[in-house]
C-alpha cells in the first residue's frame, strides 16, 4: 500500500502542481479572536471597544455583536460576513458583567519573514487537517515557488519589508480568492483593503511559476536571511556537538543526512517515502524532518570558491530537549543510510552520509578502514626501509653480518672414511667413471703420462704435460 501511495503521489506531481508547497499565515485581525484584544476576551454587550487612533487595520467580523460603545481608528475597515454587524446597547448585559474598556492590539509589528507566523503543508487538505511540515528557518516562510495562503473568513496585517524591491511567490490566496498572476494581484494591492493588509518597504509579487525540477528548486530566501533570523531566538542546547543546517538560524541537536542525487531523484516523492517508511512509526513520531535542496560552495584550500553544486539536506531534530536529545535522530539517520544503500538506484540517490550531534558520523567506519590500510602500508614501508639500511651499513663495513649457512649438505664429523677406504664421490658422474676415457696411445702424454694420475682422499690429481718441467724436446 505504501508503494502505491508513493506512485500515485509521484504521478500527481508530474501531471499538476501537486508538488507545490503551501505556506499559511497563522495570525489574523478577526474580531472574534480573543488574542487580538488586550483583555484576551472577545468584547460582549457591557464592554466598550477602542481601536487606537493611528491604527491601520482591516478587521474581519464573522457574527453580530452588541456593545456598549466603540471608538474607531482614523483609517480602517470592517469586513462583514453574512449576518455580521454591531449594535449599541444601553445598560449592562447580565451575561457580560459590569463591562470593561477593551482595546484592539496593534498588528504593525508582525513580519512576513517571521518563521513562527507560518505553517507549511504539502496540500490544502493537509493545511485544513493540521498536517504540517517542518522546514529550516529560511524555508519556513513562503519561497519563490510556494503558494502563500491567508485563511478564508479572516483578515490580517503584515509587514513585507525585505532586502530588495520585492518578495516573490507563486500565488497568493486571500478571502477565498487566489491570485496567480501579478496583474490581478497588483490591482488588489493598490486597493484600500490591500493597503491595510500589506505594508512595508517592499512589494509582494506573484510570479505564477511552479518548480519544474523534480529534484527540487532553491527557496530564494537566502538574501533575506538577516530579516528571518532577526525574529528567531535560539535556545541553549545540551548535546555534545550541535549541528548547523544550511538555511537555519540556530544550531540543532539531532542529525543531518546529506544526499548526492541523480537526475531521477524526486524531492517530494522522497519526502513521502520518508514519511511513510520511518516518521509514521511510533518510535520516530517525536522527530521533525526538514527536507530541502541546498547549494554547496566548493573552495580551493578552504578559502577560494571555485564551484557551486546542489545536494539534498535532511535535517532530523528531536522535539524533546535534554541530555539524550539527538540520539533518536541519529538512530533514524543510520536507518536512512541503510535504506539509501539498499534502494539508492530506485530513489535516485548516488551517495549519502550523515553527521550527528553526538559527534558520530557515517565516515567513522570508512575512517577506521582507511586507518587500518594506512597502518599496514606504513608497517610494510618501515620493514623495507630497515632492510635497505642494514644492507647499506654492511656494504660500508659499519655492520658485520653473520655468514649464512651453505646450501650444500655438510658432512658431519666422522663421515670421511679412513685413508685407503672407499671414496665418496658424492654423485655419479659419467665423465669420471669410464675406464677408457684416456685412450691408450703410447707417447701421447709422454711415457709416464698414464702413471701420473693419482687418487687421493681429497680428489683426483694428474700432471699436465704443458706445465710439466720434463723436457720433451729430446
C-alpha positions in Angstrom: 0.0 0.0 0.0 2.9 2.3 0.7 4.4 1.8 -2.7 1.0 2.5 -4.4 0.6 5.7 -2.4 4.1 7.0 -3.4 3.5 6.1 -7.1 0.1 8.0 -7.1 1.8 11.0 -5.4 4.6 11.0 -8.0 2.0 10.7 -10.8 0.2 13.7 -9.5 3.4 15.7 -9.2 4.1 15.1 -12.9 0.6 16.0 -14.1 -0.1 19.1 -11.9 1.2 21.3 -9.2 0.6 18.7 -6.6 4.3 19.0 -5.6 3.8 22.7 -4.7 4.1 23.6 -1.0 1.5 25.8 0.8 2.6 28.2 3.4 -0.3 29.6 5.5 -0.2 32.8 7.6 -1.4 31.9 11.1 -2.1 35.4 12.5 -5.3 37.3 11.8 -7.2 40.5 12.7 -10.5 38.9 13.3 -12.9 40.5 15.8 -13.8 37.1 17.3 -10.2 36.1 18.0 -9.7 36.7 21.8 -5.9 37.0 21.4 -6.5 40.2 19.4 -7.8 42.1 22.5 -5.7 43.4 25.4 -8.0 41.6 27.9 -7.7 38.3 25.9 -11.5 38.2 25.8 -13.9 38.8 22.9 -15.9 42.0 23.8 -19.5 41.5 24.9 -22.6 43.6 25.5 -21.4 45.6 28.5 -17.9 46.3 27.0 -16.7 49.4 25.2 -14.3 48.8 22.3 -11.5 51.0 21.3 -9.3 51.0 18.2 -6.2 53.2 18.7 -6.5 56.3 16.7 -3.4 55.7 14.5 -4.2 52.1 13.9 -4.5 51.0 10.3 -6.3 47.7 10.1 -8.9 45.7 8.3 -11.0 43.7 10.8 -13.0 40.6 9.8 -16.3 40.3 11.6 -17.9 36.9 11.4 -21.0 37.4 13.7 -23.4 40.0 15.2 -22.1 41.8 18.3 -23.8 44.0 20.9 -21.5 46.6 22.6 -21.9 49.5 24.9 -19.8 51.7 22.7 -17.0 51.8 20.1 -14.2 54.2 19.2 -12.9 53.7 15.6 -9.5 54.5 14.1 -8.7 57.1 11.6 -8.1 54.6 8.9 -9.6 51.1 8.9 -12.2 48.8 7.6 -14.6 46.1 8.8 -15.1 43.1 6.6 -18.5 41.8 7.5 -19.6 38.3 6.9 -23.2 37.4 6.2 -25.4 38.5 9.1 -22.5 40.1 10.8 -22.7 43.6 12.3 -22.8 45.7 15.5 -25.4 47.1 17.8 -25.2 49.5 20.7 -27.0 48.5 23.9 -27.9 50.7 26.8 -27.2 49.5 30.3 -25.4 46.3 31.2 -25.6 42.9 29.7 -26.3 40.4 32.5 -24.3 37.8 30.6 -21.3 40.1 30.3 -21.0 41.5 33.8 -20.1 45.1 34.7 -18.2 45.6 31.4 -14.7 46.9 30.7 -12.9 49.1 28.1 -11.1 46.7 25.8 -8.6 47.7 23.2 -7.7 46.0 19.9 -4.0 45.1 19.7 -1.6 46.6 17.3 -0.5 44.3 14.4 2.0 46.5 12.7 4.9 44.6 14.2 4.0 41.3 12.5 6.6 40.5 9.9 6.3 38.4 6.7 9.8 36.9 7.4 8.9 35.6 10.8 9.0 31.8 10.6 6.8 31.5 13.7 3.9 33.1 11.8 3.7 30.5 9.0 2.6 26.9 8.8 3.6 24.7 5.8 1.9 21.7 4.2 2.1 19.6 1.0 -1.6 20.3 0.2 -4.5 22.5 1.1 -6.2 19.5 2.7 -3.2 19.0 4.9 -3.4 22.6 6.0 -7.1 22.1 7.0 -6.2 18.9 8.8 -3.3 20.4 10.6 -0.8 18.0 9.0 2.1 20.4 8.8 5.7 20.1 7.5 8.9 21.1 9.3 11.4 23.3 7.5 14.6 25.2 8.2 14.0 28.8 9.0 14.7 30.2 5.6 12.1 27.8 4.1 9.5 28.2 6.8 8.3 31.4 5.1 7.0 31.3 1.5 9.7 30.5 -1.1 9.6 31.8 -4.6 7.7 28.7 -5.9 5.3 28.4 -3.0 1.7 29.3 -2.6 1.1 31.9 0.2 -2.3 31.3 1.8 -4.3 33.6 4.1 -7.2 31.8 5.7 -10.7 32.1 4.4 -13.0 34.2 6.5 -10.2 36.2 8.0 -8.2 39.4 7.6 -4.6 40.3 8.5 -1.9 42.9 8.5 1.7 42.0 7.6 4.9 43.9 7.1 6.6 42.8 3.9 9.8 44.8 4.2 12.8 42.9 2.7 16.2 43.3 1.2 15.4 44.4 -2.3 12.4 45.8 -4.1 10.0 42.8 -3.9 9.1 39.5 -2.4 8.3 36.8 -4.9 5.8 33.9 -4.5 4.0 31.6 -6.9 0.4 32.6 -5.8 -1.5 34.4 -3.0 -4.9 33.4 -1.6 -6.9 36.0 0.3 -10.5 35.6 1.5 -11.0 32.6 -0.8 -9.7 34.3 -3.9 -6.4 33.0 -5.4 -4.1 35.4 -7.4 -1.8 33.5 -9.7 -0.6 36.4 -11.9 0.9 39.7 -10.9 -1.5 41.9 -13.0 -4.6 40.9 -10.9 -2.7 40.9 -7.7 -1.2 44.3 -8.2 -4.7 45.8 -8.5 -5.6 44.1 -5.3 -2.5 45.5 -3.6 -3.5 49.0 -4.8 -7.0 48.8 -3.3 -7.8 50.3 0.1 -8.2 46.8 1.6 -4.8 45.7 0.1 -3.0 48.7 1.6 -4.5 47.9 5.1 -3.4 44.3 4.9 0.1 44.7 3.3 2.6 47.4 4.4 6.3 47.9 4.5 9.2 49.0 2.3 8.9 46.2 -0.3 6.2 44.9 -2.5 4.8 41.4 -2.9 4.9 40.0 -6.4 3.1 37.0 -7.8 5.1 35.1 -10.5 2.8 32.1 -11.0 5.7 29.7 -11.9 6.0 26.4 -10.2 9.2 24.5 -9.6 9.6 22.4 -12.7 12.7 20.5 -11.4 11.6 17.2 -9.7 14.9 17.2 -7.7 13.8 20.5 -6.1 14.4 24.2 -6.5 16.3 26.7 -4.4 14.0 28.6 -2.0 15.3 32.0 -2.8 15.1 33.5 0.7 18.8 33.4 1.5 19.1 37.1 0.5 16.7 37.9 3.4 18.3 35.7 5.9 19.0 38.6 8.2 15.3 39.6 8.3 14.4 36.0 9.0 16.9 35.4 11.8 16.1 38.7 13.4 12.8 37.1 14.5 14.4 33.9 15.9 15.7 33.4 19.5 18.0 30.4 19.7 17.7 28.2 22.8 20.5 26.6 24.8 21.5 23.1 23.7 22.6 20.2 25.8 24.1 17.9 23.0 27.8 17.3 22.6 28.4 18.7 19.1 25.4 20.9 17.9 24.9 20.9 14.2 24.2 23.9 12.0 21.9 23.1 9.0 22.1 25.2 5.8 19.3 27.7 5.9 18.7 27.5 9.6 19.4 30.4 12.1 20.2 28.2 15.1 22.2 25.1 15.9 20.2 21.9 16.5 20.6 18.6 18.4 19.9 15.7 16.0 21.4 14.6 12.8 21.9 15.8 9.2 21.8 13.4 6.3 23.4 14.8 3.1 22.4 13.1 -0.2 24.2 13.3 -3.6 21.4 12.7 -6.1 21.0 11.7 -9.7 18.6 13.0 -12.4 15.8 10.6 -11.5 15.6 11.8 -7.9 12.2 13.3 -6.9 12.2 15.5 -3.8 8.5 15.3 -3.0 8.2 11.6 -3.6 11.2 11.1 -1.3 9.5 13.2 1.3 6.5 10.8 1.1 8.9 7.9 1.2 10.5 9.1 4.4 7.1 9.9 6.0 5.6 6.5 5.2 8.6 4.4 5.9 10.0 6.0 9.0 8.2 9.0 10.5 4.9 7.2 10.7 6.4 4.6 13.0 5.7 5.1 16.8 9.4 5.2 17.6 10.0 8.2 15.4 6.9 10.2 15.7 8.5 12.7 18.1 11.1 13.6 15.4 10.9 16.5 13.0 12.3 16.3 9.4 13.3 19.2 7.2 13.9 18.1 3.6 15.3 20.7 1.1 17.7 21.2 -1.8 20.6 23.4 -0.8 23.6 24.8 -2.5 27.2 23.8 -1.6 30.1 26.0 -2.4 33.4 24.2 -3.0 36.5 26.2 -2.0 40.1 25.9 -3.1 42.3 25.4 0.1 39.1 26.1 2.0 39.2 29.8 1.0 38.7 30.5 -2.7 35.3 29.5 -4.1 35.5 27.7 -7.5 32.3 25.7 -7.9 28.7 25.5 -6.6 26.8 22.3 -6.6 23.4 21.1 -5.1 22.7 18.4 -2.6 19.7 17.2 -0.6 19.8 18.1 3.1 17.7 16.0 5.5 17.6 17.6 9.0 16.4 15.3 11.8 15.6 17.0 15.0 14.3 15.8 18.4 11.4 17.8 19.8 12.3 16.5 23.3 15.1 18.5 25.0 17.5 17.0 27.5 20.9 15.3 27.7 19.7 12.5 25.3 18.5 14.9 22.7 19.6 13.9 19.3 20.1 10.2 19.9 16.8 9.2 18.4 17.6 11.4 15.3 20.9 9.7 15.0 19.3 6.2 15.1 17.0 7.3 12.3 19.9 8.8 10.3 21.5 5.3 10.3 18.3 3.8 9.1 18.1 6.3 6.3 21.6 5.4 5.2 20.8 1.7 5.1 17.7 2.5 3.1 19.7 4.6 0.6 22.3 1.9 0.3 19.6 -0.8 -0.4 17.3 1.3 -2.7 19.6 4.1 -3.9 19.2 3.3 -7.6 15.4 3.3 -7.3 15.3 6.5 -5.3 17.9 8.4 -7.4 20.5 8.5 -4.6 24.1 8.2 -5.6 25.7 8.7 -2.2 24.5 9.6 1.3 26.3 10.4 4.6 25.3 11.7 8.0 26.6 13.8 10.9 25.1 13.6 14.4 25.2 16.0 17.3 26.8 13.2 19.4 29.9 13.5 17.3 29.3 10.4 15.3 29.2 10.3 11.5 28.9 7.9 8.6 32.6 8.4 8.0 33.7 6.6 11.2 33.7 3.2 9.6 35.4 4.4 6.5 38.0 6.2 8.6 38.7 3.1 10.6 39.1 1.0 7.4 41.4 3.7 5.9 43.4 3.8 9.2 44.0 0.1 9.1 45.1 0.2 5.5 47.4 3.1 6.2 48.9 1.3 9.2 49.5 -1.8 7.1 51.2 0.3 4.3 53.4 2.2 6.8 54.4 -1.1 8.5 55.5 -2.6 5.2 57.5 0.5 4.3 59.2 0.5 7.7 60.3 -3.1 7.2 61.6 -2.4 3.7 63.5 0.7 5.0 65.1 -1.3 7.8 66.3 -4.0 5.3 67.8 -1.3 3.0 69.5 0.4 5.9 71.1 -2.9 7.0 72.4 -3.7 3.5 73.9 -0.2 3.1 75.7 -0.3 6.5 77.0 -3.8 5.8 78.5 -2.7 2.4 80.2 0.3 4.1 81.7 -2.0 6.6 79.9 -0.4 9.5 77.9 -3.6 10.3 79.1 -7.2 10.4 76.6 -9.7 9.5 76.9 -13.5 10.3 77.7 -15.8 7.4 74.7 -17.6 6.1 74.9 -21.4 6.2 75.9 -23.1 2.9 73.1 -24.6 0.9 75.2 -27.7 0.3 74.8 -30.5 2.7 77.6 -30.5 5.2 79.2 -33.7 6.3 79.1 -34.5 9.9 82.2 -35.3 11.9 83.4 -38.9 11.2 81.7 -39.2 7.8 85.1 -39.0 6.0 86.5 -42.5 5.7 90.0 -43.7 6.6 92.8 -43.4 4.1 92.6 -46.2 1.5 89.0 -46.8 2.2 86.2 -46.2 -0.3 85.9 -42.7 -1.7 82.6 -41.0 -1.5 82.2 -39.3 -4.9 79.0 -37.6 -3.8 77.1 -38.4 -7.0 77.5 -40.3 -10.2 79.5 -38.5 -13.0 79.9 -40.5 -16.2 82.9 -38.3 -17.2 85.0 -39.8 -14.4 83.6 -43.3 -14.1 84.5 -44.6 -17.6 87.8 -46.6 -17.5 88.6 -45.9 -21.2 88.2 -42.1 -21.0 92.0 -41.7 -21.6 92.9 -43.5 -24.9 95.8 -46.0 -24.7 98.1 -44.2 -27.2 101.8 -44.6 -26.3 103.7 -41.4 -26.1 100.6 -39.2 -26.4 101.1 -37.8 -23.0 104.7 -38.9 -22.5 106.0 -42.2 -21.3 104.8 -41.8 -17.8 101.6 -40.0 -18.6 99.4 -42.8 -17.6 101.2 -43.2 -14.3 100.9 -39.6 -13.4 97.2 -39.8 -12.5 96.7 -40.4 -8.8 93.7 -40.7 -6.5 93.9 -39.1 -3.1 91.5 -38.6 -0.3 90.8 -35.1 -1.5 90.1 -36.0 -5.1 91.7 -36.8 -8.5 95.1 -35.3 -9.5 97.1 -35.5 -12.7 100.1 -33.9 -14.2 99.5 -31.6 -17.2 102.4 -32.0 -19.6 102.0 -28.4 -20.8 103.2 -27.2 -17.5 105.4 -30.2 -16.6 109.1 -29.4 -16.1 110.2 -32.6 -18.1 112.0 -31.7 -21.3 110.1 -33.4 -24.2 112.3 -31.9 -26.9 114.8 -34.9 -26.9 
